[in-house]
Amino acid sequence: MHSIMIICPDNSPLKESEKWLSRYGFQVNTSHSLEQANRYYELTEFHLLLIDNDTIKDQKTDIQSTPPRIILDAKPSLSTGVNSMSKGALYYLPLPTDSETLLNHVVNALEQQDHPATALAEATPTTTSRTPKEETLTLGTEGSGIIGQCQPMQELFSDMRKIAGTDVTVLIRGESGTGKELVAKALHNLSLRHNHPIISVNCAAIPENLIESELFGHEKGAFTGASAAHDGLIFAADKGTLFLDEIGELPLEAQARLLRVLQEGEIRRVGATQSTKVNIRLITATHRNLMAMVKQGQFREDLYYRLYVMELLLPPLRARGDDISILAKSLLEKTCQKHNKPIYQYNKAFDKAIRSHDWPGNVRELENAIERAVILSPQERVDASNLKLASQQNTNTSEGQTSAHNSDTLVGTTLDDYFKHFVLTHQHKMTETQLAHSLGISRKSLWERRQKLAIPKKVTPEK
């Protein structure tokens, strides 16, 4: 179980995250100040710190040696953000930040600690030479980080093998959640640059007023708060790979600077008069239509043609056939381990519910749905109903019941609301066994939920 320390005053919006992070299975402790946290806890034992900037802005204590941290600020500013990132903060976020955004950053930060060799934001080159192992880099297997056996994925892997050994610029396109980051990391690991870092940057996640400083660096005194010179992420990727995710979100000013990097192989820090040579391999990704953005004046045409040298297209999950089941089985096992649950048997009802869904959110949506099912299901069986998919009612009613009322999906209702509605609607047509089977649960679970939700059983007419 991952442990998180939250350091914030009682009136901070960050305080609210304690409860919902605990519900997601994290071990959460809180402190009013950094001084209190150091007095009562050994901070190095925590996996992550979430810190309200108000608690440290006047502190003299050095926190450089603490665990990875995310700084949140009720009064975000360019100077504070740059200073926080330069001192090692993984992310700098405004307060309040919605729970989904914060959770995504927490998970990304923890994954970097759990899998440092393949973290999305490796910032330092390895100190020892490393030769790729064939068995860990066989595309399509779990060792490569990308699972897939369908024909579209095999064609993708074939293209990846051909271009991995080159320094050609690559544009990865695909719907949100298809795994564009994984493709970028695999290309890097298969390349001659694999002994050097891959620096991954989500262009949409960095505030617009910080993006140039973060990418290109800045000189001391370049702007208010720039108390020291700062190397940008492009410089950190020297001799390695720079992966720019969501490249379509890059501001036009930063696009012009990036174009110079590609044309001249050099960067100039914000406030600098001299340029610095860099040697990077650039990989970008987007789910947007860049050519349409060019026509609308939202993306530079000259940069577009610099990026569009080699294109890789990721198929959506709904087009990947049996890969859906293969991915679901793998994710089910990993999620059970993550939440210290017994490894659930991947059953037919669960697979049927998964295969019948359209997956507009692709692999990311699949991963989230399986995590919901693992958390909500009883110990003895993973229940398909706990996937809580919008399409799930249509799947369940296809057991032989077809009516206009049955085909409606209850978007926006809770799981209990859906369960009660389904049982009351179908119990006069189906036996208890059929009801349980349609819901993907056991008869015992059906009985327990009837008691919990006070759902009356069907009345047998008197003869």
VOPAGU-2260 file (C-alpha; in pm, 1 decimal, decimal comma):
REM VOPAGU-2260
SITE   aa  ch    i         X         Y         Z
SITE  MET   A    0       0,0       0,0       0,0
SITE  HIS   A    1     133,1     342,1     -92,9
SITE  SER   A    2     166,8     595,8     188,3
SITE  ILE   A    3     107,6     966,0     130,7
SITE  MET   A    4     177,5    1259,8     360,1
SITE  ILE   A    5     -40,2    1568,7     319,7
SITE  ILE   A    6     109,2    1887,1     464,3
SITE  CYS   A    7    -144,6    2168,5     477,4
SITE  PRO   A    8    -338,2    2395,5     716,0
SITE  ASP   A    9    -684,2    2282,8     830,0
SITE  ASN   A   10    -851,6    2545,6     610,5
SITE  SER   A   11    -666,1    2437,9     296,5
SITE  PRO   A   12    -866,9    2287,0       5,0
SITE  LEU   A   13    -598,4    2018,4      -0,1
SITE  LYS   A   14    -728,7    1888,7     333,7
SITE  GLU   A   15   -1036,8    1750,0     155,1
SITE  SER   A   16    -822,2    1506,7     -43,6
SITE  GLU   A   17    -740,5    1304,4     270,7
SITE  LYS   A   18   -1074,7    1123,3     276,1
SITE  TRP   A   19   -1108,2    1037,4     -91,6
SITE  LEU   A   20    -744,1     931,0    -124,6
SITE  SER   A   21    -803,4     694,4     169,3
SITE  ARG   A   22   -1107,9     553,3      -8,1
SITE  TYR   A   23    -887,5     474,2    -307,7
SITE  GLY   A   24    -668,6     256,2     -85,6
SITE  PHE   A   25    -384,1     494,0      -0,2
SITE  GLN   A   26    -243,9     520,2     352,3
SITE  VAL   A   27    -276,6     892,7     424,5
SITE  ASN   A   28    -130,6    1097,4     710,1
SITE  THR   A   29    -163,4    1472,4     756,8
SITE  SER   A   30      41,1    1744,4     924,2
SITE  HIS   A   31     -21,4    2116,0     974,4
SITE  SER   A   32     333,6    2213,0     882,9
SITE  LEU   A   33     662,0    2076,1     756,1
SITE  GLU   A   34     805,2    2121,7    1104,8
SITE  GLN   A   35     529,7    1907,9    1256,9
SITE  ALA   A   36     571,4    1643,8     987,7
SITE  ASN   A   37     945,4    1619,6    1055,0
SITE  ARG   A   38     886,5    1604,5    1431,4
SITE  TYR   A   39     637,8    1316,8    1433,2
SITE  TYR   A   40     718,7    1123,4    1117,1
SITE  GLU   A   41    1013,5     993,0     920,1
SITE  LEU   A   42     932,2    1154,9     587,3
SITE  THR   A   43    1163,5     927,1     391,3
SITE  GLU   A   44     924,4     639,9     470,1
SITE  PHE   A   45     645,4     799,9     265,9
SITE  HIS   A   46     606,6     735,9    -105,7
SITE  LEU   A   47     476,7    1085,4    -185,1
SITE  LEU   A   48     421,0    1425,1     -24,0
SITE  LEU   A   49     131,6    1657,6    -113,3
SITE  ILE   A   50     224,3    2004,1      12,0
SITE  ASP   A   51      23,0    2325,7      31,1
SITE  ASN   A   52     274,7    2592,8     -63,3
SITE  ASP   A   53     152,0    2812,7     223,5
SITE  THR   A   54     315,8    2571,9     469,8
SITE  ILE   A   55     663,1    2596,2     317,0
SITE  LYS   A   56     694,7    2936,1     149,0
SITE  ASP   A   57     855,4    3088,9     459,0
SITE  GLN   A   58    1035,2    2772,0     569,2
SITE  LYS   A   59    1412,5    2759,4     583,3
SITE  THR   A   60    1411,6    2379,6     605,8
SITE  ASP   A   61    1570,7    2204,5     309,8
SITE  ILE   A   62    1330,4    1950,4     162,7
SITE  GLN   A   63    1551,3    1843,7    -125,9
SITE  SER   A   64    1610,3    1500,0      28,8
SITE  THR   A   65    1245,0    1423,4     103,0
SITE  PRO   A   66    1035,3    1177,3    -101,6
SITE  PRO   A   67     886,3    1290,9    -434,2
SITE  ARG   A   68     640,7    1574,6    -384,2
SITE  ILE   A   69     360,0    1763,8    -550,5
SITE  ILE   A   70     328,9    2131,7    -461,6
SITE  LEU   A   71     -17,5    2289,6    -465,8
SITE  ASP   A   72     -67,8    2664,7    -444,7
SITE  ALA   A   73    -377,9    2874,5    -376,5
SITE  LYS   A   74    -199,3    3169,7    -540,0
SITE  PRO   A   75      -6,9    3008,2    -829,4
SITE  SER   A   76     255,3    3219,6    -999,9
SITE  LEU   A   77     528,5    3179,3   -1257,6
SITE  SER   A   78     810,2    3246,2   -1013,0
SITE  THR   A   79     677,7    3006,7    -748,5
SITE  GLY   A   80     614,9    2735,3   -1004,5
SITE  VAL   A   81     960,3    2762,0   -1154,2
SITE  ASN   A   82    1118,6    2767,1    -809,3
SITE  SER   A   83     921,7    2460,2    -696,3
SITE  MET   A   84    1007,6    2259,3   -1006,8
SITE  SER   A   85    1373,8    2361,4    -991,8
SITE  LYS   A   86    1389,8    2230,9    -634,1
SITE  GLY   A   87    1261,6    1890,9    -737,4
SITE  ALA   A   88     883,0    1905,2    -720,9
SITE  LEU   A   89     732,9    1658,5    -968,1
SITE  TYR   A   90     426,9    1875,4   -1030,5
SITE  TYR   A   91     308,5    2227,7    -944,8
SITE  LEU   A   92     -71,6    2256,5    -935,7
SITE  PRO   A   93    -321,2    2529,0    -845,2
SITE  LEU   A   94    -552,1    2506,0    -544,6
SITE  PRO   A   95    -822,8    2402,9    -553,9
SITE  THR   A   96    -758,6    2121,5    -803,6
SITE  ASP   A   97   -1038,2    1877,2    -891,1
SITE  SER   A   98    -999,7    1528,4    -747,3
SITE  GLU   A   99    -962,8    1354,4   -1086,9
SITE  THR   A  100    -674,1    1579,2   -1191,9
SITE  LEU   A  101    -496,4    1542,2    -859,3
SITE  LEU   A  102    -548,9    1165,2    -857,2
SITE  ASN   A  103    -396,2    1134,7   -1205,0
SITE  HIS   A  104     -87,7    1327,3   -1089,8
SITE  VAL   A  105     -62,9    1118,4    -771,4
SITE  VAL   A  106     -80,9     792,4    -968,8
SITE  ASN   A  107     177,2     915,7   -1221,6
SITE  ALA   A  108     413,4    1018,3    -942,8
SITE  LEU   A  109     379,7     684,5    -764,5
SITE  GLU   A  110     427,3     488,7   -1086,7
SITE  GLN   A  111     755,3     669,4   -1141,7
SITE  GLN   A  112     873,0     543,6    -802,9
SITE  ASP   A  113     742,8     189,7    -853,4
SITE  HIS   A  114     894,6     156,1   -1202,2
SITE  PRO   A  115    1189,8     393,9   -1216,8
SITE  ALA   A  116    1345,0     222,5   -1517,9
SITE  THR   A  117    1038,7     295,5   -1729,3
SITE  ALA   A  118     900,5     606,1   -1560,9
SITE  LEU   A  119     747,2     861,5   -1790,6
SITE  ALA   A  120     967,1    1137,7   -1657,3
SITE  GLU   A  121    1312,4     994,9   -1616,1
SITE  ALA   A  122    1531,2    1294,7   -1557,4
SITE  THR   A  123    1882,5    1149,6   -1532,6
SITE  PRO   A  124    2078,4     911,7   -1755,5
SITE  THR   A  125    2172,6     570,2   -1626,0
SITE  THR   A  126    2520,5     547,2   -1483,7
SITE  THR   A  127    2593,1     203,9   -1618,7
SITE  SER   A  128    2569,3      78,2   -1972,5
SITE  ARG   A  129    2257,6    -118,6   -2051,3
SITE  THR   A  130    2196,7    -351,9   -2338,3
SITE  PRO   A  131    1834,8    -415,1   -2431,8
SITE  LYS   A  132    1727,2    -768,1   -2352,0
SITE  GLU   A  133    1540,0    -932,0   -2635,5
SITE  GLU   A  134    1294,1   -1102,5   -2403,7
SITE  THR   A  135    1194,3    -774,6   -2234,5
SITE  LEU   A  136    1164,7    -582,2   -2559,3
SITE  THR   A  137     954,7    -823,0   -2760,5
SITE  LEU   A  138     675,8    -593,0   -2869,4
SITE  GLY   A  139     332,0    -723,1   -2782,2
SITE  THR   A  140     439,3    -887,2   -2455,3
SITE  GLU   A  141     406,5    -748,4   -2103,4
SITE  GLY   A  142     783,8    -708,4   -2080,8
SITE  SER   A  143     775,0    -446,4   -2355,8
SITE  GLY   A  144     502,8    -247,2   -2181,7
SITE  ILE   A  145     265,3    -287,3   -2477,6
SITE  ILE   A  146      29,7    -584,9   -2499,0
SITE  GLY   A  147    -125,3    -671,9   -2833,2
SITE  GLN   A  148    -167,3    -957,2   -3078,6
SITE  CYS   A  149    -427,6    -827,2   -3324,2
SITE  GLN   A  150    -336,0    -744,9   -3683,4
SITE  PRO   A  151    -343,6    -362,9   -3646,0
SITE  MET   A  152    -105,1    -386,1   -3349,5
SITE  GLN   A  153     126,3    -625,6   -3532,5
SITE  GLU   A  154     146,3    -377,5   -3820,8
SITE  LEU   A  155     225,9    -103,5   -3569,0
SITE  PHE   A  156     501,4    -315,5   -3411,2
SITE  SER   A  157     649,9    -383,3   -3754,6
SITE  ASP   A  158     674,1      -9,5   -3825,4
SITE  MET   A  159     819,7      55,2   -3480,5
SITE  ARG   A  160    1100,4    -197,4   -3532,8
SITE  LYS   A  161    1191,4     -34,3   -3863,5
SITE  ILE   A  162    1219,0     319,3   -3727,5
SITE  ALA   A  163    1338,5     257,7   -3369,1
SITE  GLY   A  164    1705,1     239,6   -3467,0
SITE  THR   A  165    1694,2     573,3   -3649,2
SITE  ASP   A  166    1681,5     929,3   -3516,0
SITE  VAL   A  167    1384,1    1019,4   -3732,8
SITE  THR   A  168    1118,0    1242,9   -3571,6
SITE  VAL   A  169     800,8    1047,6   -3495,8
SITE  LEU   A  170     442,0    1169,7   -3462,5
SITE  ILE   A  171     215,9     925,6   -3276,3
SITE  ARG   A  172    -155,2     969,6   -3336,3
SITE  GLY   A  173    -444,4     797,5   -3166,9
SITE  GLU   A  174    -748,6     853,2   -2952,5
SITE  SER   A  175    -706,1     952,2   -2591,0
SITE  GLY   A  176    -616,5     654,2   -2375,5
SITE  THR   A  177    -477,0     429,1   -2649,5
SITE  GLY   A  178    -123,6     415,8   -2504,8
SITE  LYS   A  179      76,3     672,4   -2699,8
SITE  GLU   A  180     318,7     715,1   -2408,1
SITE  LEU   A  181     391,9     343,1   -2405,2
SITE  VAL   A  182     475,9     348,6   -2775,5
SITE  ALA   A  183     717,7     638,1   -2720,4
SITE  LYS   A  184     893,8     455,8   -2436,5
SITE  ALA   A  185     918,5     136,2   -2640,6
SITE  LEU   A  186    1073,5     327,7   -2931,2
SITE  HIS   A  187    1329,4     475,8   -2693,8
SITE  ASN   A  188    1413,1     139,0   -2535,6
SITE  LEU   A  189    1465,3     -14,4   -2880,1
SITE  SER   A  190    1683,8     272,9   -2997,7
SITE  LEU   A  191    2058,3     333,2   -2975,8
SITE  ARG   A  192    1980,6     603,4   -2720,2
SITE  HIS   A  193    1844,9     358,8   -2464,2
SITE  ASN   A  194    2138,2     422,1   -2224,4
SITE  HIS   A  195    2033,4     786,2   -2198,8
SITE  PRO   A  196    1714,2     934,4   -2054,5
SITE  ILE   A  197    1373,6     967,3   -2209,0
SITE  ILE   A  198    1214,2    1288,1   -2083,6
SITE  SER   A  199     835,6    1284,9   -2110,8
SITE  VAL   A  200     639,9    1609,4   -2103,7
SITE  ASN   A  201     262,6    1648,4   -2116,4
SITE  CYS   A  202     223,8    1985,7   -2284,9
SITE  ALA   A  203    -133,2    2016,8   -2158,5
SITE  ALA   A  204     -33,5    1964,8   -1794,9
SITE  ILE   A  205     209,7    2256,8   -1761,2
SITE  PRO   A  206      60,0    2605,7   -1715,6
SITE  GLU   A  207     105,9    2817,7   -2027,4
SITE  ASN   A  208     309,4    3077,3   -1839,4
SITE  LEU   A  209     556,6    2809,1   -1728,8
SITE  ILE   A  210     592,7    2604,9   -2046,0
SITE  GLU   A  211     884,5    2793,5   -2203,7
SITE  SER   A  212    1085,1    2800,8   -1882,5
SITE  GLU   A  213    1019,4    2431,3   -1819,2
SITE  LEU   A  214    1113,6    2322,2   -2169,9
SITE  PHE   A  215    1399,0    2559,3   -2251,9
SITE  GLY   A  216    1521,4    2669,7   -1908,7
SITE  HIS   A  217    1590,9    3020,6   -1787,3
SITE  GLU   A  218    1876,6    3240,1   -1670,9
SITE  LYS   A  219    1907,7    3385,8   -1323,8
SITE  GLY   A  220    1710,4    3708,8   -1310,7
SITE  ALA   A  221    1524,4    3639,4   -1635,8
SITE  PHE   A  222    1198,9    3723,0   -1457,0
SITE  THR   A  223    1074,0    3793,2   -1107,9
SITE  GLY   A  224    1147,8    3494,2    -888,9
SITE  ALA   A  225    1418,6    3345,2   -1112,5
SITE  SER   A  226    1674,4    3341,7    -832,5
SITE  ALA   A  227    1892,6    3080,8   -1002,6
SITE  ALA   A  228    1957,6    2950,2   -1351,9
SITE  HIS   A  229    1746,9    2651,4   -1450,3
SITE  ASP   A  230    1816,2    2381,3   -1709,4
SITE  GLY   A  231    1503,7    2298,1   -1908,3
SITE  LEU   A  232    1366,0    1954,3   -1986,2
SITE  ILE   A  233    1499,9    1964,3   -2342,0
SITE  PHE   A  234    1853,7    2004,1   -2207,6
SITE  ALA   A  235    1787,0    1714,3   -1966,7
SITE  ALA   A  236    1703,5    1496,7   -2269,1
SITE  ASP   A  237    2041,2    1564,8   -2435,9
SITE  LYS   A  238    2171,0    1246,5   -2606,6
SITE  GLY   A  239    1838,2    1081,8   -2524,3
SITE  THR   A  240    1475,0    1112,4   -2629,7
SITE  LEU   A  241    1229,8    1396,4   -2573,5
SITE  PHE   A  242     865,8    1288,6   -2577,7
SITE  LEU   A  243     613,3    1571,3   -2605,2
SITE  ASP   A  244     265,0    1439,3   -2537,9
SITE  GLU   A  245     -38,1    1645,4   -2645,4
SITE  ILE   A  246     183,6    1853,2   -2877,1
SITE  GLY   A  247    -129,1    2024,3   -3009,5
SITE  GLU   A  248    -162,8    2206,7   -2675,5
SITE  LEU   A  249     178,3    2375,9   -2708,6
SITE  PRO   A  250     140,9    2757,2   -2724,8
SITE  LEU   A  251     244,6    2926,7   -3050,6
SITE  GLU   A  252     538,2    3105,7   -2886,1
SITE  ALA   A  253     678,3    2777,5   -2758,8
SITE  GLN   A  254     618,1    2620,8   -3101,2
SITE  ALA   A  255     851,8    2877,2   -3255,5
SITE  ARG   A  256    1124,1    2794,8   -3002,0
SITE  LEU   A  257    1077,8    2420,7   -3060,6
SITE  LEU   A  258    1113,5    2473,5   -3435,2
SITE  ARG   A  259    1456,9    2625,8   -3375,6
SITE  VAL   A  260    1557,8    2321,4   -3171,5
SITE  LEU   A  261    1466,9    2096,0   -3463,9
SITE  GLN   A  262    1625,3    2318,3   -3729,1
SITE  GLU   A  263    1946,0    2421,2   -3551,4
SITE  GLY   A  264    1988,5    2155,1   -3282,6
SITE  GLU   A  265    2021,0    2420,6   -3012,4
SITE  ILE   A  266    1823,5    2583,5   -2735,7
SITE  ARG   A  267    1835,7    2926,8   -2577,8
SITE  ARG   A  268    1722,4    2971,7   -2221,0
SITE  VAL   A  269    1466,7    3239,1   -2136,6
SITE  GLY   A  270    1671,7    3554,4   -2076,1
SITE  ALA   A  271    1990,1    3415,7   -2234,4
SITE  THR   A  272    2189,2    3566,3   -2520,1
SITE  GLN   A  273    2383,2    3250,8   -2608,2
SITE  SER   A  274    2249,7    2921,0   -2739,8
SITE  THR   A  275    2341,3    2570,8   -2624,3
SITE  LYS   A  276    2374,3    2273,2   -2855,8
SITE  VAL   A  277    2158,9    1968,9   -2781,3
SITE  ASN   A  278    2131,9    1628,3   -2941,6
SITE  ILE   A  279    1782,6    1485,4   -2896,1
SITE  ARG   A  280    1550,2    1247,4   -3071,5
SITE  LEU   A  281    1200,3    1398,8   -3074,2
SITE  ILE   A  282     882,9    1192,6   -3044,1
SITE  THR   A  283     547,2    1370,7   -3024,1
SITE  ALA   A  284     190,7    1255,2   -2975,1
SITE  THR   A  285    -156,7    1399,0   -3013,1
SITE  HIS   A  286    -519,7    1297,2   -3038,7
SITE  ARG   A  287    -600,1    1615,0   -3233,3
SITE  ASN   A  288    -599,0    1684,2   -3608,0
SITE  LEU   A  289    -288,9    1901,0   -3643,5
SITE  MET   A  290    -353,9    1986,2   -4008,5
SITE  ALA   A  291    -697,0    2121,4   -3916,9
SITE  MET   A  292    -528,2    2325,9   -3644,5
SITE  VAL   A  293    -279,4    2459,2   -3901,6
SITE  LYS   A  294    -568,3    2577,9   -4120,8
SITE  GLN   A  295    -726,9    2747,8   -3818,5
SITE  GLY   A  296    -401,8    2923,4   -3728,5
SITE  GLN   A  297    -364,3    2728,5   -3403,3
SITE  PHE   A  298     -51,3    2534,2   -3504,7
SITE  ARG   A  299     251,7    2642,6   -3704,6
SITE  GLU   A  300     262,1    2490,2   -4052,3
SITE  ASP   A  301     643,2    2482,4   -4064,2
SITE  LEU   A  302     655,5    2296,5   -3731,3
SITE  TYR   A  303     388,5    2052,0   -3849,0
SITE  TYR   A  304     600,2    1941,1   -4144,0
SITE  ARG   A  305     903,4    1910,9   -3917,7
SITE  LEU   A  306     708,0    1675,8   -3692,5
SITE  TYR   A  307     532,8    1482,5   -3967,2
SITE  VAL   A  308     831,7    1280,0   -4084,2
SITE  MET   A  309     718,1     937,5   -3962,4
SITE  GLU   A  310     367,1     875,9   -3834,8
SITE  LEU   A  311     243,7     589,8   -3617,5
SITE  LEU   A  312    -130,4     532,1   -3582,0
SITE  LEU   A  313    -264,3     354,6   -3274,3
SITE  PRO   A  314    -590,5     165,4   -3325,2
SITE  PRO   A  315    -872,9     231,2   -3076,9
SITE  LEU   A  316    -942,1     -46,0   -2828,3
SITE  ARG   A  317   -1279,0    -129,1   -2989,9
SITE  ALA   A  318   -1091,6    -226,7   -3309,8
SITE  ARG   A  319    -849,8    -463,4   -3137,8
SITE  GLY   A  320   -1065,4    -777,5   -3113,4
SITE  ASP   A  321    -931,8   -1039,7   -2871,6
SITE  ASP   A  322    -672,8    -794,9   -2740,6
SITE  ILE   A  323    -950,9    -652,9   -2522,8
SITE  SER   A  324    -978,4    -976,9   -2326,1
SITE  ILE   A  325    -599,8   -1018,9   -2307,4
SITE  LEU   A  326    -558,5    -667,7   -2172,4
SITE  ALA   A  327    -847,0    -709,2   -1928,5
SITE  LYS   A  328    -699,5   -1029,2   -1781,8
SITE  SER   A  329    -362,3    -863,6   -1732,2
SITE  LEU   A  330    -513,7    -550,4   -1579,1
SITE  LEU   A  331    -737,9    -756,5   -1349,7
SITE  GLU   A  332    -439,2    -939,3   -1203,2
SITE  LYS   A  333    -233,5    -622,2   -1158,5
SITE  THR   A  334    -523,8    -436,6    -998,4
SITE  CYS   A  335    -589,9    -719,5    -751,8
SITE  GLN   A  336    -224,8    -708,6    -648,8
SITE  LYS   A  337    -235,3    -329,5    -619,3
SITE  HIS   A  338    -530,3    -341,3    -378,8
SITE  ASN   A  339    -411,3    -649,8    -186,4
SITE  LYS   A  340    -706,2    -854,9    -306,3
SITE  PRO   A  341    -706,8   -1222,4    -401,7
SITE  ILE   A  342    -650,4   -1274,9    -773,7
SITE  TYR   A  343   -1000,8   -1298,6    -917,4
SITE  GLN   A  344   -1085,1   -1561,8   -1175,7
SITE  TYR   A  345   -1155,1   -1395,1   -1510,0
SITE  ASN   A  346   -1508,8   -1526,7   -1573,2
SITE  LYS   A  347   -1730,1   -1538,2   -1880,3
SITE  ALA   A  348   -1985,0   -1283,3   -1755,3
SITE  PHE   A  349   -1704,8   -1036,5   -1685,0
SITE  ASP   A  350   -1552,5   -1091,4   -2029,6
SITE  LYS   A  351   -1891,3   -1060,2   -2199,8
SITE  ALA   A  352   -1957,4    -723,8   -2035,6
SITE  ILE   A  353   -1614,0    -598,9   -2136,1
SITE  ARG   A  354   -1636,4    -719,5   -2495,7
SITE  SER   A  355   -1980,6    -563,2   -2547,0
SITE  HIS   A  356   -1869,2    -212,2   -2448,8
SITE  ASP   A  357   -1748,8      38,3   -2709,9
SITE  TRP   A  358   -1461,6     180,1   -2494,8
SITE  PRO   A  359   -1457,7     543,7   -2604,1
SITE  GLY   A  360   -1187,1     603,9   -2340,3
SITE  ASN   A  361    -982,2     309,0   -2469,7
SITE  VAL   A  362    -724,6     133,6   -2250,1
SITE  ARG   A  363    -737,6     405,3   -1984,4
SITE  GLU   A  364   -1114,4     359,3   -1950,8
SITE  LEU   A  365   -1070,3     -18,6   -1936,2
SITE  GLU   A  366    -813,4      14,7   -1658,9
SITE  ASN   A  367   -1039,3     243,7   -1456,6
SITE  ALA   A  368   -1343,4      19,1   -1503,4
SITE  ILE   A  369   -1152,9    -287,7   -1385,5
SITE  GLU   A  370   -1024,4    -100,5   -1082,6
SITE  ARG   A  371   -1384,3      -9,3    -992,9
SITE  ALA   A  372   -1489,9    -372,0   -1028,2
SITE  VAL   A  373   -1204,7    -499,5    -811,2
SITE  ILE   A  374   -1275,3    -247,1    -534,1
SITE  LEU   A  375   -1653,3    -300,5    -530,8
SITE  SER   A  376   -1673,3    -677,9    -580,6
SITE  PRO   A  377   -1706,2    -931,1    -297,4
SITE  GLN   A  378   -1415,5   -1153,6    -202,5
SITE  GLU   A  379   -1535,7   -1463,3    -384,1
SITE  ARG   A  380   -1599,4   -1325,6    -733,9
SITE  VAL   A  381   -1540,2   -1021,4    -952,3
SITE  ASP   A  382   -1882,0    -894,6   -1057,9
SITE  ALA   A  383   -1941,8    -766,8   -1409,0
SITE  SER   A  384   -2203,0    -521,9   -1276,0
SITE  ASN   A  385   -1932,6    -346,2   -1078,1
SITE  LEU   A  386   -1764,5    -229,8   -1398,2
SITE  LYS   A  387   -2038,1      36,7   -1399,9
SITE  LEU   A  388   -2032,6      81,3   -1776,4
SITE  ALA   A  389   -2291,1     292,5   -1956,4
SITE  SER   A  390   -2353,9       9,1   -2200,6
SITE  GLN   A  391   -2389,5    -255,8   -1931,5
SITE  GLN   A  392   -2767,8    -254,7   -1901,3
SITE  ASN   A  393   -2804,6    -331,7   -2272,5
SITE  THR   A  394   -2567,7    -627,1   -2226,5
SITE  ASN   A  395   -2758,5    -761,3   -1928,2
SITE  THR   A  396   -3105,2    -730,3   -2082,8
SITE  SER   A  397   -2989,6    -916,3   -2394,9
SITE  GLU   A  398   -3038,2   -1237,9   -2200,0
SITE  GLY   A  399   -3375,7   -1262,9   -2369,0
SITE  GLN   A  400   -3567,0    -960,6   -2247,7
SITE  THR   A  401   -3628,2    -696,6   -2517,0
SITE  SER   A  402   -3845,1    -394,6   -2454,5
SITE  ALA   A  403   -3807,8     -23,1   -2503,9
SITE  HIS   A  404   -3792,1      29,7   -2127,4
SITE  ASN   A  405   -3525,5    -235,1   -2079,6
SITE  SER   A  406   -3294,1     -86,7   -2341,5
SITE  ASP   A  407   -3261,2     248,1   -2163,3
SITE  THR   A  408   -2926,8     305,9   -1992,8
SITE  LEU   A  409   -2926,7     475,8   -1657,1
SITE  VAL   A  410   -2643,8     716,6   -1715,7
SITE  GLY   A  411   -2556,5     915,8   -1405,6
SITE  THR   A  412   -2720,6     682,5   -1150,5
SITE  THR   A  413   -2534,5     511,0    -871,2
SITE  LEU   A  414   -2454,5     141,2    -878,5
SITE  ASP   A  415   -2720,6      72,9    -611,7
SITE  ASP   A  416   -2981,6     268,0    -812,3
SITE  TYR   A  417   -2899,7      67,7   -1121,5
SITE  PHE   A  418   -2907,3    -262,3    -930,3
SITE  LYS   A  419   -3246,5    -186,9    -772,8
SITE  HIS   A  420   -3394,8     -71,4   -1103,0
SITE  PHE   A  421   -3275,7    -381,9   -1284,9
SITE  VAL   A  422   -3405,0    -626,9   -1024,2
SITE  LEU   A  423   -3747,7    -461,6    -989,5
SITE  THR   A  424   -3784,4    -442,1   -1367,6
SITE  HIS   A  425   -3692,8    -803,9   -1441,0
SITE  GLN   A  426   -3780,2   -1012,5   -1135,8
SITE  HIS   A  427   -4133,8   -1089,4   -1257,0
SITE  LYS   A  428   -3986,3   -1236,5   -1578,3
SITE  MET   A  429   -3671,9   -1406,4   -1448,5
SITE  THR   A  430   -3579,3   -1652,3   -1176,5
SITE  GLU   A  431   -3332,2   -1558,9    -902,9
SITE  THR   A  432   -3066,6   -1763,3   -1081,5
SITE  GLN   A  433   -3130,0   -1579,1   -1408,5
SITE  LEU   A  434   -3121,1   -1242,3   -1232,2
SITE  ALA   A  435   -2790,8   -1324,9   -1064,0
SITE  HIS   A  436   -2641,1   -1452,6   -1389,6
SITE  SER   A  437   -2749,7   -1140,7   -1581,2
SITE  LEU   A  438   -2590,4    -919,6   -1317,5
SITE  GLY   A  439   -2272,6   -1126,0   -1315,3
SITE  ILE   A  440   -2303,7   -1212,8    -944,3
SITE  SER   A  441   -2382,3   -1516,0    -732,2
SITE  ARG   A  442   -2728,4   -1589,7    -589,7
SITE  LYS   A  443   -2583,0   -1529,6    -243,5
SITE  SER   A  444   -2465,3   -1182,2    -348,8
SITE  LEU   A  445   -2805,5   -1111,7    -500,0
SITE  TRP   A  446   -2976,1   -1208,3    -173,4
SITE  GLU   A  447   -2734,8    -994,9      32,3
SITE  ARG   A  448   -2793,8    -691,4    -185,2
SITE  ARG   A  449   -3170,5    -739,6    -167,4
SITE  GLN   A  450   -3142,9    -721,1     211,5
SITE  LYS   A  451   -2910,0    -420,2     201,5
SITE  LEU   A  452   -3125,1    -220,4     -41,9
SITE  ALA   A  453   -3461,7    -345,9      94,9
SITE  ILE   A  454   -3568,8    -476,6    -246,4
SITE  PRO   A  455   -3884,5    -688,8    -203,7
SITE  LYS   A  456   -3899,1   -1021,1    -381,9
SITE  LYS   A  457   -4168,2   -1073,9    -643,4
SITE  VAL   A  458   -4510,0   -1163,7    -507,9
SITE  THR   A  459   -4640,4   -1503,9    -616,7
SITE  PRO   A  460   -5010,0   -1473,2    -706,1
SITE  GLU   A  461   -5247,4   -1683,5    -500,5
SITE  LYS   A  462   -5400,5   -1978,4    -676,8
